[in-house]
């Protein structure tokens, strides 16, 4: 056989192998696209099963600010920040070195975080740098205003408890009632955002997320509480939502001030009519003393809790042994999350109802990959399956920045089945592509788990939990 013939054979074999690989990849891509399409259609059907017959009244507190969204590594580069060799956690940021270390502490895990900057000069230099550049986006900030906007978007009649500037009031729009004084200056938060795989120094982020920094002067005191409670009495909301209490974390209060404000909040919640359901939206807390105050003065008066995959272990740890858990798995297994949800639900569901305390009847955990909701049978919470679907779809819509879900910008990072518990012999539950929300009953409660069509072209991660949680609540009231 001539060399030419041999060469021709090698070329033919190479073409054949390449063709087989191409066809195999195309076949797998078609299977994945078909699954995504089927899951999307199933989620949309579940979402559309619920409509609004009347305008549900929702009161949301506390605090408000303006958020500036920046690329974390870009702004650090512009300010001449040098990545640290070793990450380190700080509850309060006092200088540039501490900011770099605590940012890296969360960044390397792809974990969301939020910390108070005591050094006003440092914080103002970051804000001024953000203002100088066109890449910065400015929007309504703070848990309560963001949740209020989502409730209004879902057709609810909304009242917001916050002190706002005329500028912020204009951003909120006229369809949200404000219960709080007008202020001249507004608190500003900076969201240091990053994408999956972003590198900074020796660290690489395993997922897209953000790290918030602030130097608030108004929000830690929940100053709008008194006006809000008065207005809520005449507003008669069907749902009262509490959020933004992480602004109290590591803030330099005078001794006893924080506890006094939380005690006052507890009194307001305790005096709220039982016809009004109360939801508390968790956040990133690092102070164990604050966590214990929340367990004592806020959580016992809540019918519902909302949190992400980092905040659930934190609450679980606080309830079990009084400690805080700063970092947890960015991609937790469903069985692990469900077991922690069961434990939290059991502890808080057994709360004595004396002194107007309430038993937990709803718990929503929102993660990157899935939504999990537990509700008590016979409680006022309804449409759990549709709520899980709506929360899942809202996650994609918010992060991608589009009401229309583009399948070419989405992926599933969840297995086709999962164990219902880590306990030995636990049953496995399979996702059905055309009926993607899995629901089942255990004792006197129901679980629903929905996969998330994870956005692959991130527009914004900040505010994701607030939007997701509010969208789920809107269909359950």
N, C-alpha and C positions, 0 to 999 in steps of 0.2 A: 504493500500500500504506500502510495506517495505521501510525502510530507503535506502536500496541498490537500489531499483527501483527508488525512488525519486532522489537519487544521480546520477543514470544513466541518468535520464531525464534532470537533470541540465547540465550534461556534454554534452549531445546530443544537447541541446539548445545552449550552449556556442559555440560548434563546428559549428552549423548552422549559428549563428550570425557572427562568424569569417569568415566563408565561404562567406556569403553575402557581408560582408565588403570588403573582398579580391576581389571578382568578381566586385563589384562596383568601387573599386579603379583601377582595371585593365582595366575596360571599360572606365573610365575617362582618364586614361593614354593613352589608344589607341586613343581616340578622340583628345587629346592634341598633340600626336605624329603625327597623320594624318594631323592636322592643320599645325604644324611646317613644315612637309614635303611638303605640298601643297604651303605654303608661300615661302619656299626656292626655289622650282621649278619655281614659278611665278617670283620671283626676278631675278633668273638666266636667265630666258627667256628675261626679260626686259633689263638686262645688256647686253646680247649678241646681241641685236638688232642694236647696234652701233659698227662699226669697224673703224680702222684707215686706211685711204686711203693714207695719206702722213704723214711725220714726222712733227708734230706741234712744232713750236718754242716757248719756254717759258723762260722768264727771271725772276728770283726770287731773291729778296733782303729782308732783310739785316741781317748781323751778322751770327756768327757761334760759336759753342762751343762743348765741349765734355760733354755728360750727364752721370752721375753715378746714377744708379737705385738701391735704397736700401729700405728695409722694415723699415718704419718709427719707429714703436714701438721697433724693435730690436736695431736700432742704437741709439735711445734715451736711451734705457736700458744700452747699452754698455758704453755710455758716462755719465751715472749717472744722466740723466735728470729726474726731478720729475714733474709729471703732475700737472698743476695749478688747483686751486679750481674754479677760475672764468676766462673764456676766455676773451680776450681783443684784439682789433684790433690795429695794428701799421703799418704805411706806411713804416717805416724803422726799421730794427731790430738791436738793439745796444748791446744786451747781451743775455745770455742763458735764463733768465727769460722771456724776451719779445718774444723770439722764441717759447717757450713752450705755451705762451698765444695766440699768433697769429695763431700758428698751430692748437690749439684747437678750435679757433674761426671758422676756415673753416672746420676742421675735423668733428665737431659735426653735421654739415649740409651736409657732404659728398660733399663739394664744392671744386672745383679746385682753386688753388691760386698760386701766385708767388710773392716773396718779396726779396728786396735787403738787404743783411747783411752788415752794415757799419763796423762792428767789424771784421777786417781781421783775427785776431788771432782765434776768434770763428769759422769763416768759415773754415779756414785751418785745425782746429782740427777735424771738421766734415769730410772734404775731406780726411784727413789722416786716420781717422777711417774707411771710406769707402774703401780706398785702401788696408787696412790691411786684409780685409775679402773676401773670395771667393764668398760670396753670392752677391757681388756687380757686376752688369752688366754695362759695358761701351759701349757707342755707339755714333754715330753722333748726335749732339744736335743743338738746335736753330730752330726756326720756318722755316726760309728760307732753310737751308740744308735738313731738314726733308721733306719739301714740294718738294724740288728739287729732292730728291731721289724717291719720289712717282711719280712725273711727268715722270722721266726717266724710272721707272718701267712700267709705262703705255704706253711707246713707244714714248714719246716726246723728242725733242732735247732741252737740258736744259743748261742755263747759270746762274750761281750763283754769286751774288754780296756779297762778304765777304772777310775779311782778315783771312787767314787760316794758320795753322802750317803745316809742312811737314807730321806730324803724322795724322792730320785731313784730309789733302788732300788724303792720302792713304786710309783712311776709306771711303771717298766719292766715290772713284773710278774714272777711266779715262773717263767715258762717260758723266761727268758733267764738263762743262767749267767754270773756275774760273775767275771772274773779280774782282781782289783785290790783295793787296800786301801779300807777305809771312811774317809771324811773327814767332818768336821763341817760345813764350809762348802763350798758348791758354786759353781762359776763360773756366771755368768749372762750370757746374750746377749740383746740386744734387736734384734728384726727390725722395721725401719722400712718398713712396707709401703705400697704405693700402687697405685691402679687405672689402667687405660688412660685417658689423657686428663686425668689429675689435673694441676692447675696449682699451682705454687709460685713466687711472684714472677713473673719473666719467662719461666719454664720450664714446659714441658708434657711429660708422659711419653708416649712413643709406644706403650708397652705396660705391662701390669701386671708388677711385680717387687718386689724388696725390697733393702734395704741393711742389712747386719748390723753392729752395733758391739759390742765386747766390751772387757774389761779383765782378761783371764784371768791367773790366777796359777799354775794347775796344768797345764792342758792343753798349753802350749807345750813342756814338758819331756818329754812322752810317758812320764811316770813309771811307768805300768803295763806298760811294755814287757817288763821282766824277768819279772814274774809271768805275763804273758800268754804269753810264749814257752815258759815251763815248762809251763803248763796246756795249751797247744796241742799239745805233744808227746804228752801222754796222751789228749787229746781226738781226735787224728787226723782233722782236718777234711778234707773233700774240696775245700773252698774257703777260702782265707784272704784277707780283705779289709782293705786299709789305707786309712784316710781321716783327715781332720781335721788334716793337716799344715800347713794354711794358718794355724793358730794360731801357727806359728813365724814367720810373715811379719812383719817389722818389730818383733818383740818385742825388748826391751832385754836380750839375753843378755850375759853376760860373754864376752870373746873366746874363741873356740874351742869353747864349750859346744854351740852348735847343731850344728856339724859333727860333734862327737863323738857326739851323740845319733843323728844320721842315719847315721853310720858303724856304730853299734851296731845300728840297725834293719836296715841293709844286711846285716850279719853274720847276723842272725836270719833274714832272708829267704833268704840264700844257703844256710843250713843246713837250710831247710825241705825235707822230702821232695818229690821230683818227682811223687809221687802226689797231692800237694796243689797245686791250681791257685791262683795268686796274682793278685788284682785290686787295682789302685790307682785310687782315685777322686780325680780332680783337683779343684781348687777355684780360687778367685780368688787368684792370687799376683802381687805387684807387685815384689818384690825379685829382681833378676836373679841375685844370688849364691845365693839360696835355690833358684831354678829350676835353676841349674847343679848344685847339690848333689843335688837330686832326680834329675836326669838321670844323675848319677854313682852315687848310692847306693840309689835306690829303683826307678826305672823299669827299669833293666837286669835286675832280678829279678822283673819282673811279666810274667805271661802275658797279662794283659788290662788295658785302660785304659778308664775312663769319664769323660766330660767334656761340657760344654755348648758352645754356639756361640761363647762368648767364650774358653773355656779351650782349645779346639782351636787357634785362631790363636796363642795365647800359647805353647803347647807347640811348635807348628810354628816360631815365631820363635826360641824358645830352642834348638831343634835345628839350625836353619839358620844363625843368626848370633849366638846367645848373648844375645839381647835379650828384653825383656818387651813384650807388647802389652796395654795396659790396657783399651782399648775397641775393640769390633768391631761389625759390623752386627747389629742385633737381629733382623733377618729375612733371614738369608743364603740365597742361591740354593743349591739342592741341588748343582748341578754344582761350585760353588766349594768347598763342604764336602767333597764326595767327592774332589776333587783333593787337598785338604789331608790327608784321611784316607789316601789312597794314598801321599803323600809320607812321612807319619809312619810308616805301616805298613812302607814299604820300608826306611827308616832303621833302625827298631827291629827289624824282622824279619831284618836281616842281622847282628844282634849276635852276637859270638863267644860260644859257650856255655862257654868256659873259665871257671874260678873260679865254677862253678855259676850263671853268668848264664843268662837265659832269653830266647828269641826271642818277640817279640810275636806272638800268634796270634789275638787278639780286640781289637777297638776299637769302642766304642759311643759315638756322639755323639747327645745328646738336645737337641733344639731345641723351640721353642714350636710349630712347624708340623709337624715330622716327626721320626721316629726313624731313625737309620742305623746299621747294624751290619755290620762286616766280620769274617769268621772264616776261618781257614786250613783248607783241605780236609784231611781226615785227622787234624785235631787233636781233642782230647777234647771241644771245644765242639760241642754238638748243638742241633737245633731252632731254628736262627737265625730262620726265618720266624715261628715262634710267639713267639719272644722279642721280636721287633720289634713284633708285634701286642700282646703283653701290656704292653710298655713304653708303647705308645701309649695303651692303655686306662687304665693306671695313672696316666698324666699327667692325664687328665680326672678320674678318680675322686679323686685327691689334691687337685687345685686346686679342684674343686667341692665337696669334702668329702662325697662320697656314693659308696657302692659301686654304686648304680644310675645309669646314664648317661641323663640327660634330654636328648633331642634339642633341646628348646626352649631349652636352656642351652648349646648347642654350635654351633660353626661350623667350616668348613674354610677355611684361609687358604693353601692350597697349590694350585698349578695342576693341571690335569688331565693334564699330561705334563711331563717334565723332561729336560734333557740329562744324559747320564751323565758328561760331562766338559766342561770349557771348551775343550778342544782342538778345532781346526777339523775339521769332519766327524764329530764325535761323534754317536752315535745318540741318538734320543729314546726315552724309555720312557714309556708311557701307563699311568695308573692305571686299573684296572678296578674299578668301584664294588663289585661283588660279590666281587672277589678283590683287595682293596686293597693287600696287601703285595707289592711288586715285588722279586723276587730274580733275580740273574743271576751267572754265574761269569766271573771274569777271572783267567787263569793258574791259580795254585794257591790262590785264595781266592774267597769268595762274598760278595756284597753283598746286603743286604736293606734296603729303605726302606719305612716305613709312615707314612701320614698320621696326624696327631693331630686328634681331635675337640676343638678348643680350647674350654675352658670360658669362657663369657661372663659368668658370675656368680661371681666369684672368692671363694672362702672362704679359701684360703691358697696362696701361691706358695712360701714358704720350705719347704725339705725336698723340693721336687719332684724335683730331680735325684737325690737319695739314694733316694727311693722308686722312681723310674723305673728307675734303674740296677740296684737290687737285684731288682726284679721280673723284669727281663730276664735277669739272671744265674741266678735261681732255676730257670728252665726249661732252662738250657744246661749245667748241671753234669752 
